[in-house]
């Protein structure tokens, strides 16, 4: 007995705490404040950017509280768990009475609404037994569930509809729990990363966006081809990646993806995010003799050498710089190499692609220029996984249905009483509605008018 009393003493305050509406308001207020902070402080930025913006001390202070990735922080997740527990306990506390009301077998008599002086009534001289069948047929068509019972000097028909609509609030609560659970599962077990894949290459690893950690995948992604089209202004119009999913080296799925049309495989989404050009691995160089103007062409690979025609010299292609500067001026893509003499000495040479005559200033025997160079592209993919998405979708659907039931439907009850008198009988119509009582008054007046024969077509 003492053990039970102690257990109840401990459980009661805990139950009251989690079933408190004040807790709901407090948690929602904290979530709103943190969301505002999350919009003011950029999330997922680099350390250098934060130090530049907030200073060293400010950065350390904000870092301690996980404000740079607050939606994945322990305290934000704790608020979500606390709100979920609060909603569940509040729902469980009120659910028995709601369920009892919704599933009660007997149709109860509606209460007469306060402030309404008298029910809608009319006089009827027709035969009571004939009227009973007519009234039952009419009420059954409108309310489906009804019962007829005798009263003093007459009978009463009691009907109702929408008793189950009282569960709408429970559905809304459950939908919020599903949304929060889906968000929590996505936060704990999902990820968002990126990967750049050159044409013709494959990878089975991605890099997480916030932490930079490399994560292996259960399959390989092959970029078979990449195409980009441009507007006349030079802005990209559309870029498309031909992706293949490989398992054990064998293709299992293929799709061309564009922006907003991802490839989905095993719960992982591959979005077309960006693209870029890669330096060519091979160039065609032209060698023009200064005195005769005779031109020779030869191909050379990065890291390779080519004999300069009619000489004992060689040209060595060291690298191809994507955005090179000469004398403080940006000249764009540039081939960097050297003319190598027989004794091993060399002269550095820079060959801007956009300026084929630049090598004239070297005043050598041969003018070297980039004649042809092929471009290859890489595709930038955003890679995400969110296992909580099905729960989130289910929560949204249930939320819409629950809100519709809660705000646009109601539990309505109506009673029709026939009281016999010597010359003519009195018929009273009254009822109650869990929502929109003023609108239901109009419905009751319409029912009284139709039962009274003012609109016999409805009967």
N, C-alpha and C positions, 0 to 999 in steps of 0.2 A: 504493500500500500504506500509506504514511504517512497519506494523507488518510482512508482507511477506518478506520485505527486511531484517529485523532483523533475521527472521527465516533462510533465505537463508545464511545470513552472518555467523550465528552460525553453520549451517549444513555443509557448504562447507569445512571449515577446518577439521571438524570431519571426513567427508567422505574422504578427501585427506589423513588424517592420517592413517585411516584403510585400504586404498587402496594402500598404499605405499609399494614398493618392499623393500625399506630400512628397514621398520618395519619387514617384513618377514625375512630378513637376520639377523636382530638384535635378534629377538625372537629365531630363530633357533640356533644362536650362543650361546645365554644364555642357551637354553635347552641342547646343547652339553656340555657346561661347567658344568652345574649342574649334568648331567649324569656322567661325569668323577668324580665329587666329590662324587656322590652316590656309585661309585665303589671303591673309596679309603676309604670311611668311612663305616664300616659295618652297615647295616640297620637292625633295629628290635632287637638289642642286649639288654643285661641287663644293668642297671645303674651301677652295680659294675664293669662290664667289661669296660665300657666307662671311669669311674673314674680312674681305674687302668691304662688305656692306655693314657688318655689325661690329667689326673689330675683334681682336683676339679674346678679350674678356667676354664680350657679348656672345661670341661663337661658343665658347666653352659652357656658358650658362645655359644657352638654348639647347646645346647638345646633350647636357645632362638630363633634360626633360624630354628628350626625343622629339623636339618640335620641328625638326627638319624632315622627319618621316612619321608624323604623329598618328596617321591613320593605321600604322602598323605597330604603334607603341603599346607597351603592356598596360598603361593606364587607360588608353582609349578603348582597348579591348575589354578591360575590366568594366568600364562604363556600359559597354554593349551587353556584357554578361549580366550586369546588375539590372539593366532595364528589361532584359529578357526574363530574368527571374521574377521581377516585379509584375510584369504582365501575366506570366503564367500563374503566379500565386493569386493575383486579383481575379483572374478568370476562374480558377478552381474554387475560390471562395464563393463566387456568385453563381457558378454553374448549376449546382443542385436545384436551387429554387427556379432558375430559368428553365432547366430541363423538366422539372415537375410541372411547371405551367404549360410548357410546350407540348408535353406528351400526356397530359391528364386525359383520362378517357371520357369523363362526363362533360357535357356542354353546360357551363354555368350561366346563370342569368346575368345579363349585363346590368351594371349599376347605372342609375339615372344620374346624368351629369349635373353637378352643382351649377346653379346659375340658369338652368333651363327651366322655365316655369312649369311647363306641362309637355307631355309627349305629343307628337303629331297624331291627330285623331280625326276620325270621320264617322259618319253614321251610315249604316248599311242595313237594308230591310230584306236582304236575300236570305235564303234558307241556310242555316248554320252548317248542316252536314255537307251541302254542296259547296259552300265557301271553304270548308276545311280542305277538301281535295284540291280546289283551285289555289288556295294559299300555299299549301304544301308543294305543289308543283312549281309555283313561281319562286318561292323561297329556296327550294332545292336547286333550281336552275342558277340562281344567283350566288348561293352560298355553299351548295353541295352537301354540307354536313349540318343536319338539323334534327330536332326531336320535337314531338308534339305531346303535350301533357294537359290533362284536364284541370280546370280551375273552377271556382265557384261561378255558376251561371255561364259557363263557356269553356273556352280552351285557349291554350297558349302555344305558339310555335317559337322555339328558341333556336337560332342558327348562328354559326360563326365561320370565319375563314381567316387564313393567315396566321393561325396560332404558332406555326413553326417560325414565323418571321422574327420572333423574339430571340432566335438563335443568331440573328444577323450580327449583333455586337460580338458574340463569341467568335463568329467567323472573321470579323475584323481583327480581333485580338490574335487569333491564330495566324492570320496573314502577316501581321507585324512580326510575330515570332519566327515565321518562315523566312521573312526578309532579313531579319537580324542574323538568323542561323546561317543563311546562305552567304551573307557578307562576312561572317566570322570564318566560315569554312574556306571561302576564297582568300581571306587574309592570311590564314594559317598555312594552307596547303597549295595555294596558287602562286603564280609568279608572273612577272612581266620582264621580258628581256629583249635583246636584239641580236642580229647577226648579219654580217655582210658576206655575200657569196658571189664570187666572180663567175662569169659565164663558163660553163663546162666543168665547174668544180663542185665539190660536195662537202658537207660537214655534218657532224652529229653532236655539236656543242654550241651553246649560246652563252651570252654574257648578260647577267642580271643588270637591270638599268640602274638601280639605286646603289648596290654594293659593288658591282663589277665582278662578282664571283662567277666563275665559269661553271655551267651546269650541263652535264651530259644528257642526251636524249636517248630514247629507246630505238631510234631509227635515224636514218640519214636523210638529209635534204640535198637534192641535186638541182642546181640551176642549169637546165639544159640550154636555155636561150633567154635573152633579155632584149626587148625592143622599146624604144622611146620615140615619140613623135612630138613635134614642136609647132607652136603658133608662128605666124610671120614675125612676131616681135622677138622670137627667140625663147620665150617662156615655154616650159614643158607642157604639152597638151595631155599626153597620157603615157604612162610607162607600165609595161606588162612583163611579167616573169612567167616563164614556163617551168614549173616546178615538178619534180618527181620525188615521191617518197620511196625510199629503199629500205628493205629489211633483209639482212643477210646478203646484201649486194644485189637483191632482186627487186625490181619495181613493183610496188603494190598499189600505187595511186598516182595520178597525174592530173594537174589542173593548171590552166593559165589564170593567174591572179592579177587583179588591178586594185586600185584604191577602193576600199569599202566592199570588196568581194574576196574575202579571205579563203584560204584552204584550211579545212578542219580535219584533224586526224587524231584519234585516241585522246580526245579532250583538249588537244593543243591547237591553237589558232595561229595561222601564219598570215599576217597582214602585209600588204605592200606599203612600205613606209617611205622609202627614199631610194636613191640610186646615185651612182657616181661613175666616173670614167677612170680607167686604170691605165698607167703608162704602157705603151706598146713594148713588147719583148724583142722586137726586131725593127730595124729601119732600113730604108733604101737611101743611100747617100750618093750625092752627085759630086764628082771631082772635076772642076773646070780649070783648064790650064790658063794662066794669066796671059801668056804671050800669044797663043793661037786661038784661045776660046774653045778648044776641043773639050768635049764633055764625056766622062766615063761614069757609069753607074755601078754600084755594088751594094749588096745587102750585108748587114752586120748585125749580130745579136748583142744584147747587153752583156758586157763582160767578155766580148770577143774582139778579135782583131781582123783587119782587112788590109791587104797590100795596096799601097797607093800606086796607081799605074805609072810605069816608066821611071820608078824611083826604087831605092832600097829602103824606103821608109814604110812604116805601118801606122794605121790609125786605130787607136784603141777606144772603144765605146765603154765608158765606165758606168754611166747611169743616165736615165731620162728624168729630169726634174719636172714636176708638174706645174709649179709656180715659181719661176726663177727670177732673180733680180740682177741686172747688170748696171753697175755704176748708179745704184739707187733707183733704177727704173724697173718696174715690173714688165717682163717681156713674155711671160707665160711659159708654155712648155718649151723646154730647152734640152738638147742633147749635150751632155758633158763628156769630154774625152781628152785625148792627147795624141799629138803626132810624135811617134817614137823613132828616134834616130838609130842607126846601126850600133853606135857605141852605148846605147841604152839610155841616153839622155832624152828628155821629152819636153814638149811644149804644150801647155794646157790650151784646150780649145773649147769654146762654148758656141753652140749652133742653135740659136733661137729658131723655132719652127716658123714663126710669123715673119721673120726677117732673114730671108735666104741669102742676102748679099752681105750679111754682117761680117762674115769671115774675111772680106776684102781688107779690112783694117789691119789684119795680121800681116799682110804684105808678103805672104808666102808664095811659093811657086805654083801651088794649087789652091783654088778657092773651094772650100768644102761647104756643102749645104745639105739640109734634110730635104730629100726629094719626095719621099712617100713614107707615111707612117700609118699603121692601122690602129684603130681604137677598139678597146674592149671595155665592157661595162661590168659593174658589180651591182647586185640588187640588195637593197637594205630592207630587211624583214623585221617587223615587230612580232615577237613570239610571246603569246600569253597562254596561261592555263588558269581557269577559274572553276574548280569543281563545285562551287556553290551556286552556279548559274541556274541549274534546274530548280533548286529551292527558291531562288529569287523569282523566277518566272511563275512558279506555282503560287508564291506569295502575292505577286501582282494580280494574278487572275482572281485569287480568293479575295483580295482587297477590293477589287472592283465589284465582284458579286456581293460581298458583305456590305459595302457602302450602299449599293443599290437596294438591297433588302432592308437595310437599316433606315434609310432616309426616304425611300419611295414606296415602301410597302408597310402594311400595318396589320395588327391583329384586331379584327372587327367582329363585334357581336351585335345581334339584332334580336329583338323580341316583338312578336305580333300577338296582341291579346284581343280576343273576341269575347265581349261581355254581352250576353243576351238580355234584352228588356222587352216589355210587352208589345210595343209597337215597332220599334226599330232598335237595332243593336249598335253598340259602340265598339269601334276597332281602334286600338291604340298601337302606335309603332314607336319604339324607342330603342336605343342601342348605345354602344360605346366603341371607341377606337383608341388603340394605343398611341396613334399619331394622327395629326391633322384632324382634330375634332370638328373644327368649323367646316371643313370640306365634307366630313362624314355627315354633318347635319343636313347638308344639301342632298346627300344620298338618301337619308331617311325620309326627307320630304318627297323625293321622287318615288320611293317605295310606297309611301302612303297614298300618293296620287294615283299610282298604277293599280294598287290593290283596291282603291275606292272606285275604280271604274272610270276615272277621268281620262285614262289612257289605256283602254282595254286591249289595244293592239299589243301591248307589252306582255299581257297575260296569255 
